[in-house]
Amino acid sequence: MEFEEFKDAWKSQKNDEPLQEVRSLLGKKSRSPIATMKRHLTMELIAVIILYAAIIIYYLTAFHGKFYSISVLYLFIGLFFCLYYYKKYRLLNNIECMACQVKSNLTKQVGVLEKYTKFYVLAGTAILPLLVVFFYWFEYAFIAPDRNKIFLLPSDQVSIFKAVAVFLLWMTIPTIIFYYINKWYVRKLYGKHVEQLKQMLLQTEDESNNS
Amino acid sequence: MHQNGSQQEFLALIEQHRGIIIKICSIYARQPTEREDLFQEIVVQLWKAWPSFKGLSKFSTWLYRIALNTAISGIRKKKTELVFMDQAEIPEAAEEDHALKKEQLSALYRAIQELPEIDRAVVMLFLEDHSYEEMEEILGLSQGALRVKMARAKEKLKKTIQKPEYGV
């Protein structure tokens, strides 16, 4: 049987299959991976805002405001998280162009998703050393301006070499471990999807090169 | 009022092009529930994009792009066993030699489902009688590449359909 003959069969299809009533679908939420990622991100942001706002208000009002500096610390960390979520949200908003040609949409998705996952891993890894450095600075600036009282800060008792060496040792190993945990987690979340998109993009490229 | 009018216009156009969406669902989703999910997702994506449709391209071109983008990359693929469509799930053939056509269609759908995702779109557009120029506008592949793809896909489909289990 020639392939062209199948065209007749194809065209003879009746398309009145009552799959679903279209009007009832208009108010439904998208279940695409990108829409799901956006929803998760919004939920994470709301959780962070509620949690940090509660901590900030607590330390501002409890103990007669004696520990207000802790509120300031949490405010800074909270703002940092908001920036982090904003950057991720912006990337997600630019990830797809559904009305574009299939190939350009795939190219866009692969490029932005790779950026997104890289940012996820790097930000997730950098957060640990950044928070420790920030905590030290904050403790020095707001809580204990006496260097001798801050653990591991160069002082009369601790030489700068010793402080740096211990600090690096202290930070490097957890940061490396954190990096691999993050990488594994991001790969588990998005790795398969990115691979599938890349494979499909390859399908569009390989023939173009041959022709 | 304007939104209602716009919604009516959208629903009428979708109804008119419903067949395209159903065919795309049938070649990209193997299970009936997956087809329902894909149909829903395509309609949701079309409705979301509807305000930005300015009529610069044909409605069908715009619809094909969104529907194929949704089917190809907009849904996370589940690892499913290769389950062939049941005869009852094949869209009905309209003519008298109904049984033969239905058998051919069943074999064709099963064979198309074995092709890579992009090739399925090319074959579907070919079967829908779209020119290579239109295919290029929808898929973004050069006409040369599309011709090569179509020739290879035809060969693959012929070989697949000739297998005894396809019974055509």
Interface residues (C-beta under 8 A of the other chain):
Chain A: M1 F3 E5 F6 K7 D8 A9 W10 K11 S12 Q13 K14 N15 E17 L19 Q20 V22 R23 L25 L26 K28 K29 S30 R31 S32 P33 I34 E96 M98 A99 C100 Q101 V102 K103 S104 N105 L106 Q109 H193 Q196 L197 M200 Q203 T204 E207 S208 N210 S211
Chain B: Q7 L11 I14 E15 R18 G19 I22 K23 C25 R35 E36 D37 F39 Q40 E41 V43 V44 Q45 W47 K48 A49 S52 F53 W62 R65 I66 L68 N69 T70 I72 S73 G74 I75 R76 K77 P91 E92 A93 A94 E95 K101 Q104 L105 L108 P116 E117 I118 D119 A121 L127 E128 D129 E137 I138 L139 G140 L141 S142 G144 A145 L146 R147 V148 K149 K154 L157 K158 I161 V168
